[in-house]
Amino acid sequence: MHLQPIPIICLLTTITTWLIHTLLQRQKTNKYINTDRKPGEWIPSNFKRPRAPPYPEWDIHTTKPIPYRPFKHGPKNTITMGLRRMKWDEWIELDNHYLRYHDDKARRIKERGTRCSRTAPEAMDAAMELLEELTAYLPERYPSMFCKTATGITNTITQETFNTTRPLREDPMQTCGRLIQDDLALMLERPDGEYYLLAGTILLAGFWRLEDKYGMRLSDIHTSGSVPGFREKLEKGMGNFFRRMRAEDPVVRNNYFIQVDDNLAWSSSIGSEDSGAVSWNSAEKNRAVGCHFFRSERQSLRRLPRTGAVVFTIRTYFEPVTALAREPFVPGRLASAIRSWGEDVARYKGREKYGEVLLEYLDRMHEVQVANGLDLEKEDEVSNYPF
Ligand SMILES: *[C@@H]1O[C@H](CO)[C@@H](O)[C@H](O)[C@H]1NC(C)=O
């Protein structure tokens, strides 16, 4: 049998169209990536963050934390970065837990200093840019708490005034950390084209310590924490994503963990913060469900326009599992999600230590909801990822 000429022409046309399309696409992307720059160099972008409107009716006493419930029914074990576009106004989220976070952070900076909050000399300009960005954004978004001054910013509720002109009185990352509820990390590209964690203020991260990751390459941070599926599925994509990221395209993702103690700053059940290696192996098995806490993280990523550093914000929300389980559909969905974790995810998240107790409890709470008339057909109408 020989091929008819018309199908061959069709095929050729298709291939040519595809090639042209791909090349055009690539050129378009290249313009955005600005490949004229050498790795490790950044041509300042003239992008300016749009002015943020005040957070609607924000109040330090009444604005509740956003109830992220970032899990879906199994089986869906896909490992992805799970990124969504971030709305500029929503860069930093503050709520009525602010003062507790603020005081915890101040205490941690005092107790642990540079072990949990520091800036490498080569990242100093980037840290200053981050401080300037926060100093500009916070008074726009939270005018009832922040006020811009000639030399920096004032928190009118805690009565702190920060002078952000050099020479600074403290590490700029520490000041950044005092302003918001989030932990922060700055990743900088070096001439080898890789991203390195060169500044951070990691005060309430629960499971990881800045001192273990400081100065590390992005990919080593994940492999050293044995993030499941990272090598196989995420490493290359993440590197490319960082290199191509534009100052105008911020993203967010959500994440969650279970913890079997009530310590927001450091989950002591995996070991003392001052011990060498920490691991789920040291956690007590089958603790009562009253000791189970739900830790959800909202992470944002953006590139700073002037220095080109990538800012990673990590906002932790923390509450007892028993509180979550009262919400319609949540115990059923959380149980299903936890059951759907693959072996590697389950190991990373320590399921062996609490799975039995937690799943038994969540199933029971789900049954109570169903017995009380929960309409399972309605779940899609009321729950929308990540809520
Ligand atoms: C702010 O800090 C700079 C540099 O340390 C100093 O020169 C200036 O007087 C300070 N301004 C105020 C208002 O404290």
The ligand as a MOL file (V3000), in Angstrom:
LIG
                    3D

  0  0  0     0  0            999 V3000
M  V30 BEGIN CTAB
M  V30 COUNTS 14 14 0 0 0
M  V30 BEGIN ATOM
M  V30 1 C 16.3610 56.8110 60.4440 0
M  V30 2 O 17.5670 56.1300 60.3150 0
M  V30 3 C 18.5900 56.8840 59.6760 0
M  V30 4 C 19.7710 55.9510 59.4630 0
M  V30 5 O 20.0940 55.2480 60.6320 0
M  V30 6 C 18.9290 58.0960 60.5270 0
M  V30 7 O 19.9050 58.8770 59.8970 0
M  V30 8 C 17.6700 58.9280 60.7360 0
M  V30 9 O 17.9190 60.0040 61.6300 0
M  V30 10 C 16.5360 58.0680 61.2850 0
M  V30 11 N 15.3070 58.8530 61.2860 0
M  V30 12 C 14.4590 58.8530 62.3180 0
M  V30 13 C 13.2500 59.6950 62.1540 0
M  V30 14 O 14.6370 58.1920 63.3230 0
M  V30 END ATOM
M  V30 BEGIN BOND
M  V30 1 1 1 2
M  V30 2 1 1 10
M  V30 3 1 2 3
M  V30 4 1 3 4
M  V30 5 1 3 6
M  V30 6 1 4 5
M  V30 7 1 6 7
M  V30 8 1 6 8
M  V30 9 1 8 9
M  V30 10 1 8 10
M  V30 11 1 10 11
M  V30 12 1 11 12
M  V30 13 1 12 13
M  V30 14 2 12 14
M  V30 END BOND
M  V30 END CTAB
M  END
